[in-house]
Amino acid sequence: MSTPNGSRRKDRAAELPAAEETLRELLAEAHGAIRDMERLLREHRALIADNGRAAADAAFRASSQEMSRFSAHFQRQMNEAADELNTAVRAARNQIADAITPTKLVVDAQGGVQIEFGGDPFDAAVPVADVELPRTLGEP
């Protein structure tokens, strides 16, 4: 005796090879998609690494250029300061040379010697700055 459910089972059993083939095709497509995704991930990781290296290189070049600009500016400032210092040292040397140059030498009858020097004496009205020196090199 055949029941209506029994014929359905036979019909479904006949569909199994086609369904199996469809599932195999879907599985093959899924594996292909996974391989494509893995390849894309590798490519993206490589691009990220390349971009990271390019960014680091660009930052290095930019910082090197800025350091060169700063170095040139600092050197100009140091040269100007050295020129000003040299001018002040020359003026101080001339003032000291003038101050210790004898302008008059007088020998009296008792053998005493009186010497007058050129240049202006130090101005007693100009106070000397009270500078407190640090006790150790590490202290400001």
C-alpha positions as a printed Julia matrix, in Angstrom:
140×3 Matrix{Float64}:
   0.0     0.0    0.0
   1.18    3.35  -0.98
   0.38    6.38   0.98
   0.51    9.93  -0.2
   3.42   10.52   2.22
   5.35    7.59   0.75
   5.27    9.09  -2.73
   6.53   12.36  -1.37
   9.49   10.61   0.16
  10.33    8.99  -3.16
  10.06   12.36  -4.93
  12.32   13.99  -2.31
  14.81   11.14  -2.57
  14.96   11.73  -6.3
  15.78   15.42  -5.65
  18.73   14.61  -3.35
  21.44   14.32  -6.07
  20.43   17.71  -7.54
  20.33   19.33  -4.08
  23.71   17.77  -3.28
  25.18   19.18  -6.5
  23.75   22.62  -5.7
  25.23   22.49  -2.2
  28.61   21.46  -3.64
  28.52   24.41  -6.02
  27.59   26.8   -3.2
  30.35   25.37  -1.02
  32.88   25.81  -3.86
  31.71   29.43  -4.31
  32.01   30.02  -0.56
  35.58   28.65  -0.54
  36.41   30.88  -3.52
  34.93   33.91  -1.73
  36.94   33.08   1.4
  40.15   32.84  -0.66
  39.33   36.19  -2.32
  38.68   37.76   1.11
  41.99   36.4    2.45
  43.82   37.8   -0.59
  42.12   41.18  -0.17
  43.02   41.21   3.53
  46.68   40.49   2.68
  46.64   43.28   0.09
  45.05   45.71   2.55
  47.55   44.82   5.27
  50.4    45.38   2.8
  48.89   48.74   1.78
  48.53   49.76   5.42
  52.17   48.82   6.09
  53.31   50.69   2.96
  51.3    53.76   3.94
  52.71   53.58   7.48
  56.25   53.5    6.11
  55.48   56.35   3.71
  53.98   58.42   6.54
  56.98   57.75   8.78
  59.33   58.69   5.93
  57.39   61.89   5.21
  57.39   62.81   8.91
  61.15   62.16   9.09
  61.83   64.32   6.03
  59.6    67.13   7.33
  61.18   67.06  10.78
  64.67   67.01   9.23
  63.81   70.07   7.15
  62.45   71.87  10.21
  65.54   70.96  12.22
  67.72   72.31   9.39
  65.72   75.54   9.34
  65.97   75.83  13.12
  69.69   75.06  13.03
  70.31   77.74  10.4
  68.24   80.26  12.38
  70.02   79.35  15.61
  73.42   79.65  13.89
  72.51   83.13  12.6
  71.45   84.16  16.1
  74.67   82.77  17.58
  76.75   84.58  14.94
  74.99   87.87  15.72
  75.5    87.34  19.46
  79.18   86.49  18.89
  79.6    89.64  16.8
  78.01   91.77  19.54
  80.17   90.09  22.17
  83.33   90.63  20.11
  82.42   94.33  19.73
  81.89   94.65  23.49
  85.15   92.83  24.25
  87.09   95.12  21.86
  85.54   98.18  23.51
  86.42   96.84  26.97
  90.0    96.08  25.89
  90.39   99.6   24.52
  88.95  101.08  27.72
  91.3    98.99  29.86
  94.3    99.84  27.64
  93.43  103.55  27.92
  93.0   103.24  31.69
  96.44  101.64  32.25
  98.41  103.75  29.77
 100.72  106.14  31.68
 100.24  109.77  30.6
 102.49  111.49  33.09
 105.51  110.36  35.1
 106.89  112.73  37.75
 109.97  111.96  39.84
 110.39  114.32  42.82
 113.66  115.31  44.52
 113.34  112.63  47.23
 113.12  109.86  44.55
 109.37  109.41  44.77
 107.54  108.58  41.61
 104.08  109.78  40.7
 102.35  108.2   37.69
  99.15  109.45  36.08
  97.17  107.14  33.81
  94.98  108.02  30.84
  91.39  106.97  30.4
  88.46  107.53  32.64
  88.35  105.88  36.04
  85.49  103.56  36.86
  82.31  105.42  37.73
  81.59  104.91  41.42
  77.97  106.01  40.88
  77.24  102.96  38.72
  76.35  100.05  41.02
  77.75   96.61  40.39
  75.03   94.0   40.01
  74.69   91.67  42.98
  74.74   88.26  41.31
  74.19   85.2   43.47
  76.17   82.29  42.05
  74.72   78.78  42.18
  76.13   76.47  44.84
  76.3    73.5   42.46
  76.21   73.12  38.72
  72.73   71.54  38.82
  71.04   74.49  40.5
  69.78   77.42  38.39
